[in-house]
Amino acid sequence: MYEAGRPGCVPVYRWSEEHSNWVISYYLCVETSNTITPHTPYTGPIIEPGGGGGGGGGIEDKVKTCGEALGVTITNFVASSKGKDGSAKITGSAIFRDGIHQAGVGNYLITNDVTSFSGKDLVAFGGGDLGATFYSGDLVGTLSNGTRVNQKVGPVRNYTANDLKNSVAILASQIHELGNSIYMLLGKRFTAVDRDKDAGAAFENCVFGGLVDKNGRLT
C-alpha cells in the first residue's frame, strides 16, 4: 500500500459517492521532523481498505497506518458509538516539545468518553463542539444541565460530544481526539490542516482524507 520507491508514504482515502467505496485520494509522506506533506496522487485502481466483503479491518487499518507514519503503534482500537465509549492503545517513543516531553517509550490506553459532556459543555471548557482533549489538570464548572463538575482530566481520556448523533461523525471525533492525545503524550503530529490547526484535525485528515462534519460528511 506504500508508494513504490518512497519509504514512509501512506495512502489517504476518500469516500467516493460514485463508487460507494473508499478510494485512494493521494499519498502522504513523513519527513524526518514527524510532519507529513502531500506527495504524488494515486491514479491506480479503486482499493477498499478492509470492510465490505471479507478480510475485515476497515477504519482500524487506516488508523493503524496513520499511526505507523508517525512512529506510533496503535492497537486494540475499539470504535466509539452513540452511548458507548471507544478506546485505543498507543505505543511510541516520546519526543521533546517545548520542554514538556521526556525521551523514552510511552504506552497509553486512550479512552474516548462519549457520555459525559455535550458539545455546548465542551465549548464552555475550551474545547470544540464535537470533541475535546485536555492537558492534565482540573475541570471545574457547571454543565448546561446544571450539574456541577470538579474532576481530573488529561490526554489519556478524551471526549466526544454526547449530543452528536451521526455514527460517522462520532467515529471521526474519536479519531480526531486520538490525534490530539498522541500529540499531547508523545509530541508527534502531522502537518496542520488549513481549516483546523490542531494535531487532531491533521490525524483525522490522514484517516478520512478530509474533515468530517457533525452530519458525517467530508468537508
N, C-alpha and C positions, 0 to 999 in steps of 0.2 A: 504493500500500500504506500510505501515511501517512493518518492520520485527517484528514478534510476540515476545513479551518479551524483546524488545530492543528499548526503547523510544529514540527519536532523530535520528533515522535512516531514510534515504531516498533512494529510488531506483535510480540507474544510468542506463540510457538506452543507447543502441547502435543500429545502423541500421543493420538489417540482410538482406543481399542480397538474401540469401536462401529463406527467408520467405516473402521478400518485406514488411517488417513490423518493427516497433520498438520493441525491446525485452529488458527485464531487464538483465543487464550485471552483476551487483553486487550492494551491499548496501554500502552507506557511512554513517558514524555515527559521529555526532557532539560531541566533547568533551567540557568541561567547558571553555576552552580557545578560543572558537569560531573557532577552527581548525577542520578539518574533516579527517578521516582516513578510509581506506578500511576495510570492515567487511565481513561477510560470503557471498560468491557468491550465487546468486539466481539460483535454478535449477528447478523451477516450470514451469507452462505453459506460453506460449507467451502472453503478455499483450500489447495492443495498447493503449497508454495514450491519449484518445481523438482522434479526426480527423478520417477520413476514415470510415464512416458508423455509423453515429448517435452519439449524445452526445456532439460533438464539443470539444473544449478545446485545445488539441494538445500541441503545443510548449508553449502556455501560461500557461498551467497547470504545465509543467516541470519547467518553470521559477519561478512560484509561490512556488512550492515545494522546490526548492533550496533556495529561499529567506527565506522561513519559517525555514529551517535548520540553517540559520544564525540569526534568530530572527528578520528578516526584512519582512514586509508585502509589497508585490508588487501587485499593482492593475492597472487597465486601461492600460494594455500592448497593444501597437499598434506596429505591426511588421514593420520594415523598408523594403523598396523595392527599386529597381532602380529608382532614381529620387524623391523618396518620403520619407521624414523623419519619423522616428518612435519615440515612447515615452513610458514612464512608470512612474508611481508614486510610490515612495518608502517611507515607514514609519518605523521608528525604533529608538531605544534609542542609542545614540552615546556612544562610549567608549573612554577612554584615549589612545592615541597612540603618543608617542614621544612628549607629552605635547601639542598636537595640538587640540584635541577634548574636548569640554565641555560635561559634563554629562547632559543628557536630551533627549527629543524626537525630532527627526527631520522629517519633512515632505517635500519632494522634488519632483518636476516634472522634470524628466530627459529626455532631447531631444537628439536623435541620428541624427546628421546632416549628410546627405549623398550626399550633393551637393557642399560644399564649397572648399574641398581640394582633390587633387589627392594623390595617395599613395606616389609619389615622394615628394610632398609638406609636407606630414605628417612626413616622414622620416627626411626631412631637418629641421623640427621644433622639432625633438627629439622623434617622435612617431614611430609607426610601419607602414609598407607599406599597411596594411589592415585597420588599425584604430588607434585612439589615444584619450586619455583623459588627460587633463591638469589641474594642480592646478591653483587656481585663480591668474591671472596676465595679462600681456600684450603680445600679439603675434604680433611681428613686423618683417617684412621681405618682400621678393619678391617671388611670386609664379612662378612656372615653365612656366606659360603663360605670364609672365611679369607684372602681376597685383601686385601692392604694397598693403600690408595689415598692418594695425595697429588697433588691436581690442582687447577688453577684452575677456578673456577666463576663464573657470572654470569648475568644475566637473558636474554642472547641464546641461551642453551642451557638449556632446562628439561627436566624428567624425568617420565616416566610409569613406574610400577612394571612391571618386566619379567615379573612373575608374574600380571599382570592378563590375564584370558583373554577376557572378553566384548568383542566388537568395538565395541559402542556405548559401553561403559564406557571403553575405550581412547580413543576419539574424544572423549568428554566430558572425560576427564582432559587431553587435549591442549588443548582449548578453555579449560578451567579455568585451566591454567597459562599459556596465551597471555594471558588477562586479567591474571594476576599480572605477566607480563613487561611488558605495556603500562603497568601502574601503576608498576613499578619504573623503567622507562626514560623514560616521558613524564609520569608523575604523574596519569594520567587513569583514572577508575573510576566505576562505578555505585554507587548506594546499597547498603549491605551487606544480605545475606540473613540472616535471623534465625539459621538453624542453622549458618552458616559466615560469619564476619565478613570474610574476606579478599576482595580485589578479584577473584580468580579465580572464586569462587563467584557473585559478582554478574554477571560476564560469562557464565558458564555458564547462569545463570538467564535472562539475556536471550536466549540462543540456543535453549535447550531448554524454557523455561517452567517450570523446576524444577531440582533437583539430581539427578544420575544416580548410582545406587549401583554397586557392583562387578559386579552381575548385569545392568547395563544398564537398570534400571528407574527411572523417575522417583519421587522420594521427597517 
